[in-house]
Each structure stands twice: as structure tokens, then as C-alpha cells.
Amino acid sequence: MLTITTEGTRLRLAGELDIYAMADLHGHLQQRLAAGGLTALDLAKVERIDGAGVQLLWWLRGQLEHHGVALTLENLDGPVRDALKFVRFPGVAS
């Protein structure tokens, strides 16, 4: 299960960023993108990420870049950092 908390232009995610959370999260992100108020994701409390979660982060990065906004991923640790390093996600040091 994934919980989403909004704090200004930042979203705090907690739980599992996996295929089961994608429909709800994608819808939430689309609403935030339409409103123009998203610049950062705090991933400190994300316990697990799968390929669908990684793909969603790539999609979000592309959407924001299309509007001239850089995505900031905050508090990368453990399995999330490892997964993003593995796919060479921009901004994640190896």
C-alpha cells in the first residue's frame, strides 16, 4: 500500500511503489501536473520499488522536463536508490 501526502510542491510517498499503487499514483500525479505544482518527491518512507515504480518515475521526469521543471528526488535510500542507480536514473549517483 502506498500513501501520498502533499506538502506544497512536494509529495511524500510512503509504502510500496509497485504495480499495485500505479493507477492511484498516476492519477494523483496527473492532477498535480495539470495544476502546475509539483517539483519534488520525498521517497524516504518508500520501502520497495518495482519496475512499474521505476517506469513511473521516468514518466514523471519526462513530463516535468517538458514543462521546463526539474524533478527532485529527495531522501533516496536503500532499495529505491539501488533500483534507480541500476537503471542510471539521472541525478542518482552511482
Number of C-alpha atoms within 10 A of each C-alpha: 9 17 16 15 11 12 12 10 12 17 21 17 20 18 17 18 26 19 14 13 16 16 9 12 19 14 11 12 16 13 13 16 16 9 9 13 13 23 18 17 21 19 20 17 17 21 16 15 19 14 13 15 21 19 14 18 18 15 13 18 19 15 16 16 12 10 10 9 14 15 20 14 19 14 14 17 14 12 14 22 18 15 18 20 15 11 12 12 16 11 11 14 9 10
